Amino acid sequence: MTPEALNTFFSICIGFALAGALVSGYQAVAQRPAGFGLLQDGVAPKTFAAVPFLVFAAPFIIMRNTLRGMRLESRRFEFVMMATVIAGFWSMMSGTFFLMTLRAAGVLV
């Protein structure tokens, strides 16, 4: 495995882990699962605060909704595969941003 592929795989894993931790923390505090419905409150400070949260939590929410829809609604394989690719790419981007932030802060070398 090349170093670039290993770095990409690590970014995907970090992105999914960060998303899962954020959603789990939100659910522990708010006593309800996080979702994209957080953006439906109109123009309010709470809605603007939800945007950065959802940017990093989205891969977990997408996969949770997709797998739940696959069980309950019998969604087609193509839809599930496309959602998985989107969540994986989104996770890679958020994981890369998080790792770059840690490197810029001097936490990682």
Secondary structure in CASP SS format (residue, H / E / C, confidence):
PFRMAT SS
TARGET T0000
AUTHOR 0000-0000-0000
METHOD secondary structure of the structure
MODEL  1
M C 1.00
T C 1.00
P H 1.00
E H 1.00
A H 1.00
L H 1.00
N H 1.00
T H 1.00
F H 1.00
F H 1.00
S H 1.00
I H 1.00
C H 1.00
I H 1.00
G H 1.00
F H 1.00
A H 1.00
L H 1.00
A H 1.00
G H 1.00
A H 1.00
L H 1.00
V H 1.00
S H 1.00
G H 1.00
Y H 1.00
Q H 1.00
A H 1.00
V H 1.00
A H 1.00
Q C 1.00
R C 1.00
P C 1.00
A C 1.00
G C 1.00
F H 1.00
G H 1.00
L H 1.00
L H 1.00
Q H 1.00
D H 1.00
G C 1.00
V C 1.00
A C 1.00
P H 1.00
K H 1.00
T H 1.00
F H 1.00
A H 1.00
A H 1.00
V H 1.00
P H 1.00
F H 1.00
L H 1.00
V H 1.00
F H 1.00
A H 1.00
A H 1.00
P H 1.00
F H 1.00
I H 1.00
I H 1.00
M H 1.00
R H 1.00
N H 1.00
T H 1.00
L H 1.00
R H 1.00
G H 1.00
M H 1.00
R H 1.00
L H 1.00
E H 1.00
S C 1.00
R C 1.00
R C 1.00
F H 1.00
E H 1.00
F H 1.00
V H 1.00
M H 1.00
M H 1.00
A H 1.00
T H 1.00
V H 1.00
I H 1.00
A H 1.00
G H 1.00
F H 1.00
W H 1.00
S H 1.00
M H 1.00
M H 1.00
S H 1.00
G H 1.00
T H 1.00
F H 1.00
F H 1.00
L H 1.00
M H 1.00
T H 1.00
L H 1.00
R H 1.00
A H 1.00
A C 1.00
G C 1.00
V C 1.00
L C 1.00
V C 1.00
END
